Amino acid sequence: MGKVMDCRNKMVEYATWATRTHWGIHYAEVRPIPVHIPVKHRPFTTDCSGFITILAKWAGVPDPNGRGYSGEGFTGTLLAHLPHIPFDRTWRGDLVVFGAGTGQHVVMLMTGGVHGGDPWVASHGQESDPSMYRLSTEKSYFAGDPTVRYMQVIPGNKL
C-alpha cells in the first residue's frame, strides 16, 4: 500500500474512532483550530472544517487549508486550496462541501465515489456529532442549496 493510501486510511480510521467514541469532542466555531493536540486526544472543541483539518494532521496529510497547520482556515480555505474533482474520482478521505460560495458544511468520505453508490461520510456539524451518515442524508440537509463540490484531500495523490 502506498503512502497516500496509508494516509487516507488513517484519516478514515481516526474519523471512525471519533464517531464511535464522540464523548469529549464538542462543536463550536473556534479559531485557531486545535491542530496540535495529540492523536485521539480528548476533549477538544472544533467545527466541521476544524474536524477535517485535525484528522488530516493526525494522518500526516499536508494541511488541506494550505496554511501549514497554523490553526487558521475554514470551509472556504479548503475549497480554495484543494483541487475539485468529480464524484466518480473520489477516494476515501476526500472531502465534500455543501453550499455555494465559501460553503456551509464539509464532510469526509469514508469510501469514495470510485466505488459508486451512496457512501458513508464523517460529519461534525453539531454538538451531538461527530457522526457517520450516508452522503444522500447529508445532501438532504442542504436541499435548499443543492451545491455540492468534491475535493481531493491529497492533491495529485502525492505526499
N, C-alpha and C positions, 0 to 999 in steps of 0.2 A: 504494500500500500504506500502511495506517495505521501510526501509531507503535506500537500494541500488537502488530500482526503483525510489524513490524520487530524488536521486542524478542524476540518468540517465536522468530523465525527466527535471531536472533543466539544465543539460548540453544542452539538445535539445532546451529548452526554450531560453537560452542565445544565442545559435547559431542562432536560428530563429530571435531573436532580432537583432543580428549583421548583418545578411544577408538582413534584411528588412530596416535597418537604418544604412547602412555601411559608411555614411559620418563620417570622423574623425578617421576611422580605416585604417591605412596605412600599406603598405608592405615594409619590409626590413629585412634582416637577421641581427638582432641586439642582442647583449648579454650584460648584463643579460636580460633575458625575464622580461618584466614589470609585474611581478606576484602580486605586492602589490597594484595595482590600485583598487579602489572601483568597486563594481558590476555595470555593464552598464555605466562605465565612459568612456568618450572620450575627447580628442583624445588620441590614442596610436598607436604605430608602432611595428609590430612584423611579423614573418613569419608563415608558416603552423604549425610547431611544437609548436611555442610560442602561437599561437591561441588556440590550443588544451589544452596546459598547463594552460592558463588563464581561459578557460571555466571550466576545472576541478577544479581549485582553487575556482572560484566563486560558483561552485555547492557543494563544501565540500568533494570532492573526494581526496584521498591521491595523492600526486604528481606522475603522471604517468611516470615521469623520474626517480623516486626513489631518488631524491636529496633534499627532504624536502622543496620544493619550494624556493630553493636558487637562482633561476633565471638561473641556468645552465641547459643545456640539448639541445638536437636536435633530429631529427627523429631517429637517431641511438640509443640514450639512451632510447627512448620509446620502440624500438624493443628489446633492451637488457633487459629491466626491466619487461615488461608486458608479460603475458602468451599468446602464439599464439594458436588460436582456428580455427576450420573450419568455413566457411561462414555460414553454417546452424545452428551454435550455437551462432551466434552473436545477440546482442540486441542493441536497440537504445543507443547511446553513445559510443559504441565500435568503434575501430579505424581500418582504412585500410591504409596500407603503400604500395606505388608503387615503384618499382625499387629494384634491387639486392643490396647486401652488406648492408650498413647502410641506404639504402632507398633514394629516391629522393623527395618524397612528402607524406604527411599524411593528411587524411581527417577523419571526424567523421560521422558515420552512423546515420541518422535521424530516421530510422527504421531498425530493424535488419534482418538478413538472416533467422531467425526462421520463418519469415512471407513469405519467398520466394520472387520471382520477382526481380525487378530491383530497389532497394531502392534509396532514395534521400540521398545525402551526403552534409555536410557543408565543404566548402573548402576555404582556404585563401592562394592562391598561386601567386597573382599578385596585383598590386596597385588597380585595379578595384574591387577586392573582399573585404570582404567575400561574397560568393555566394553559392547557392544551385544548384547541378547538379544531374543527375542520375548517379549511380555508373558506368553504361556502358559508359557514356560520359567521366568520369574521366579516365576509363581504356583505352579509345581510345587515349588519350593524350600520354599514355606510351606504345603504341603498339610496339615500337622498343625494349622495355624491358618489357615483359609481366609478370614479377614477381609481384605478389600481395600477401600480407600477412594480416591476420586479427588478431587483438589483443583485449583481454578482458580488458576494461578500469578499472574495479574494480576486481582485481584478486580474484578468489574464491567467487566473489559476496558478499564479506563481508567488512564491514567498521569497 
